[in-house]
Amino acid sequence: MGSLLLATTQLVAPAALAQQVQDATAPATEDAPATEEAPQEAPADEGVDISAPGMDMQGTDEIVVVGRNIPNVVRATPQVVSVLSTEEIARTGEGDIAGALTRVTGLSVVGNGFVYVRGLGDRYSSSMLNGSPLPSPEPLKRVVPLDIFPTNVVASALVQKSYSVNYPAEFGGGVINLTTRAVPREAFITAGASVGFDTSTTSELGYVYDGGEADFFGYDSGERDVPSVILDAGRNRTAILTSNQITGLTNAETTLVQTNYHIPPNLSWDLSAGGSIDVGTVRLGAIAAGGFSNSWRTRDAIQQFAGDNDGGLTKDFRTVTTDNRVLVNGLLGLGAEFGEHKIRLTNVYIHDTIKQTSLGAGGEGNNFDVINGNQPFIDQSTNWFERQLINSQIAGEFRFGDLSVDARGSYANTKRKSPYERYFRYQFIESIFSTPVNDYVNTLGTLTPATVAFSDLDETLWGGQLDLAYRIPTDFPFSVSAGYYYSDTDRFSSRYQFQYYGPNGSSLPLVLGQLRPDYLLSDDTILNGCSRWIPGFTGTSCIELHNTTAASGAAEYEGALTINAGYGQVEIEPIADLRATVGVRYEDAVESVDTSGLLNTRLANGYWLPAATLTWGFRENWQLRLHASKTIARPQFRELAPQLYTDYDTGRQFFGNPLLNDSQLYNYEARLEWFFGRDQRVTAAGFYKKIKNPIETVAFFPGGANSPQVGFSYAPGAILWGGEVDVQKYFPLDFLGSGFETRRLLLAANYTYTKSELQVGTELVPSPLQGAVATYVPANNLFVDGDPLVGQSNHIANFQFGIEDKETTSQLTFLATYASERVTTRGPVPPSGTGVPEPNIVELPGWRFDIVARQGFRVLGTDLEIKFEARNITRRKYEEYQVFPNGVRRDINSYALGRNFSIGLSATF
């Protein structure tokens, strides 16, 4: 019955489940008093009571318990879960939680920290912090990228792969619930620092630009403030800004690309502290943590695009991009415990900035011939992507005998600012009218544009949930639970895009076009350049700034999502070792995206969503689970908004589709589990999902373009099935004699096979390119029947082998990760707009090998830990490409990845 009560509590409150995970895995120095643990051979979810020596158990007045119950959450929870504990996070050595989650069975990380569960895209997974949903600072996603969460503020991560009705309805692959570090029972202070280098970046060639004085810390010191004339022009749709109006823009600091042959090493440091006091019968505690990292990455990428099914090139560039990423984070937690009750207040702050500089050379359109040994075009871009997340939560867990009450409320705000997205193109000119030039020029004409864009996003989420659970006194375990959930999300996003032109929209004279970007757009050139170099020029505006936002979709949009939901659930064990959990959730949601002058979206849908799990303990330490449920996946704001957005990682442009609709999923799973010791297990599962209207990314060529954009549509249907196996085993080494009494070997391995197929016919689906009029096209114009879902790898495998000490911090771990080929974007329809789509754009992650070593020691009464990491030992490169029927391969975005080495030292006082 105790196991049932634990599981019921976990079902009722995700926050309570997260707390239970942390209590079960966190080190004693921070979260629980040091006590004797159950021996290794004890059942994984039972405590050990040890009475005082010589005491008569029948006649005694007191029993002294010196052990503590450390439940195996994976085993006790009715649902299918994977847990990444504090210890396991530390063993991976990853700096962010996204990297650590790649070690969990069936999980892979795609792009900028977005976690895919069993090959289903991030749209089919939801991210929570202490049981409350998180908003995203990414314009393209409603799901938060998990690489912004450093591991120093996360105590554990729980991935639930089978749906339970206490969770939000948007559930396809799983829910990822991060738990922040809890209030400690013993005071501590920990400080650490590390330094690392990348063999492809550190002290190698890269590109940078000046920016501002505070760029090192990831904050703009005012150089990128957006002038009011730009904001007014964007909001009022002002067509042209004259020379006098644009002299106030920051110029050289945001345009001048400089070569740096000594890119700095990666640096990071963190500090955390906590403690608690007893005030009468109430224990009060606090924990604070902060961290900073400054890292660099240079990519020398081949970027090719084909315009037909024979692989004929429309664009071929080699581009070197240097990213300087700065991450600042903070955590403040306050807590109170009294009797069986707990109240926690948690505040998280994350500020994540990428300062990006890019320089590329190549050909486009008809310009593929090498001229005098030079490429026809040189492109340069400079960007500043500043993201911020603030999350505040209050949660209460109250126990009144058989009644449990869990309540929580949360506020979260995310921002993303991208001012001065600058782009310049220079064209090589051999001669004009028999006059030699032999130089790269930018005359601000059609072939040599200079653009600047200003993007801003602000999203706020309010949420709350109340959960009640009651154990009904019967001859067999029986409990009921119910709850109400509310969330309200509001997003405002703007993107104002402008292009520079010469006087009256014409080109500049060649002598001005040969200036480098900061001189070309200097105040002197803007005001006086034409009068100096154009005979008889009498105009008042030499360089103009034209508002081209309308050609790129909506300048602004407002997104809103309001959810009201209620659920009821019953858990019953009618006979020994057979447990059933059955529930239903009703969720009503209104989602809208409003623009000005383009298509708007309003989705108002309500769903009844049942879920049932049957768990049979057919023999000691063995379990069989059967699960079935219905869930949904809503289109994300950015997918609905017809607004242009540039992904900083790939340089690809995305455009939303207001005609998307909800996807519906039917989920089935069978799982066999064997727990043969503490933290030791073998599990095997099979799963099947049927999806109606799965939303997919689709490439297309906008009018006259030589490279595709990426849009969104949905296929009529899809199915996905597969299986996974997970093994974790420890091998004691005490038989080796002195020095090995507390050491053991770890062997952990998991493998997931997933197969998916689109179901496509002639049904009408939304065209990815939408204007003011709704447009539908046959599904087989965009999709190929039987193709896999975007992001789905057939094979995902992880392997860990290490030696560690059970009583001290001493670990050496070898890690290997593999993911097979997966589609990143549907192949574009040729520029003609008709015909069979090109082959899919695919990515091949392949194998990656890492080594992590940790060693603790004590100096002058201080506990020290040194950590060494070696990542990507075999220098696995990043490959994203198309392969055409004639065998031609085009690399969409392929580049070498360096080996990464870092060493760090931390101290606990």
Secondary structure, DSSP 8 states (H G I E B T S, - for coil): -HHHHHHHHHHH-HHHHHHHHHHHHS-HHHHS---B---TTS-TT-------TT--TTT-S-----B-----HHHHSSS-EEEE-HHHHHHHT-SBHHHHHTTSTTEEEETTTEEEETTB-GGGEEEEETTEE---S-TT-SS--GGGSBTTSEEEEEEE-S--TTS-SB-SSEEEEEEE----SS-EEEEEEEEEEETTTTTS-EEE----TTGGGT---STT---HHHHHHHHHT--EE-HHHHTTS--HHHH--EEESS---EEEEEEEEEEEEEETTEEEEEEEEEEEEEEEEEEEEEEEEESSTT--EEEEEEEEEEEEEEEEEEEEEEEEEETTEEEEEEEEEEEEEEEEEEEEEEEETT--S-BTTB-SEEEEEEEEEEEEEEEEEEEEEEEETTEEEEEEEEEEEEEEEEEEEEEEEEEEEEEETTEEEEEEE--SSSSS-EEEEEEEEEEEEEEEEEEEEEE--SSS-EEEEEEEEEEEEEEEEEEEEEEEESGGG----HHHHTS-HHHHTSHHHHHHHHHHHSTT---S-SSEEEE-GGGGB-SEEEEEEEEEEEEEEEEEEEETTEEEEEEEEEEEEEEEEE-SSS--EEEEEEEEEEEEEEEEEEETTEEEEEEEEEEEE---HHHHS-BEEE-TTT--EEE--TT---EEEEEEEEEEEEEEETTEEEEEEEEEEEEES-EEEEEE--TT-SS-EEEEEE-SEEEEEEEEEEEEEEEE-GGG-TT-TTEEEEEEEEEEEEEEEEE--S-EEE-SS--SS--EEEGGGT--TT---TT--SEEEEEEEEEEESSSSEEEEEEEEEE--EEEEEEEE-TTS-SS----EEE--EEEEEEEEEEEEEETTEEEEEEEEEE-TT---B-EEEE-TTS-EEESSEE----EEEEEEEEE-
